[in-house]
């Protein structure tokens, strides 16, 4: 703008840069506040798969130290540290890295210490980076397990009732045959 106006006044240029910097910082603070207030853990990785942005839920869910929740931390260090805290362990590092960075498949991990189940989703960004979200799926997993137990209990009860009815029908058939035989002998 200063060049377009053919102004070489340094003080005006500095004021313009200060205003632009303040606006950028304000927008960054608003964005970070919004990300921090999302109920899911969010981590953003650049095209080199290094961490560039995250929220508080990401730190809470993954339980990683400050050495791994810093700008520039590589995904190749974060994923093994995350998997070490799961019941599956770190043996699936390449598979999980591939799902996060390449295929963007949804997967779940059981956090052993916290008793929490995290659903991990990822999406590609236009510049080649990746956004990874960590969703607490504990309640839905527990509800699904309870539903499965209820279904199994119901199936077992139906099988027991069917068996009992089959037995009673057999006894009824025998009793009917005896009654028919008794009626026939009376006649």
C-alpha positions, 0 to 999 in steps of 0.5 A: 500500500505504501508503494502504491501511494508513492509514500516513503514515510517509514513511520506510516509503513511501520504503523501499517505493519504493526496493525497487520501484525496485530490483526494476524495475532488477534485472528490466530488467538481467536482460532486457537481459542475456538480449537481449544474449546472443541470437545475433540482432540485436534492435531494438525501436521504439515506436509512434512508430517510435523506438528504445527497446531493442536488443542488442549484435548489432544494433550489430555487424550494422548497424555504426551509430555511437552517434548512431543506437544511442540511445533515441529514434533514429528508424527513419527515420534508422536504416534509411537508415544501414543500407541505405547499408552494403548492396550495394543501397544506400539507394534502397530506404528506403521499401520497407524501412521499409514491410516493417519497420513495416507489412507485416512481410515478411521480406527479406535485405540483403547487407552490403557491407563485412562480406560478411554477409547479414542476414535482416530480420524484424519483428513488431508489438507490441500497443502499436503498436511493432515488434520487428525481428530481424536474423539472420545468414543468410550460411551458409544463403545460401552453402549455397544457392548451392553447392547451385545450382552443384552442381545446374547442374553435375549438369544439365550433366553429364546433358546431356553424357552424354545427348548422348554416349549419343544419338551412341553409339546412332546409331553403334550403329544404323549398325553394326547396319544394316551388320552386318545388311546383311553377313549378308544379303549372305552369305546 
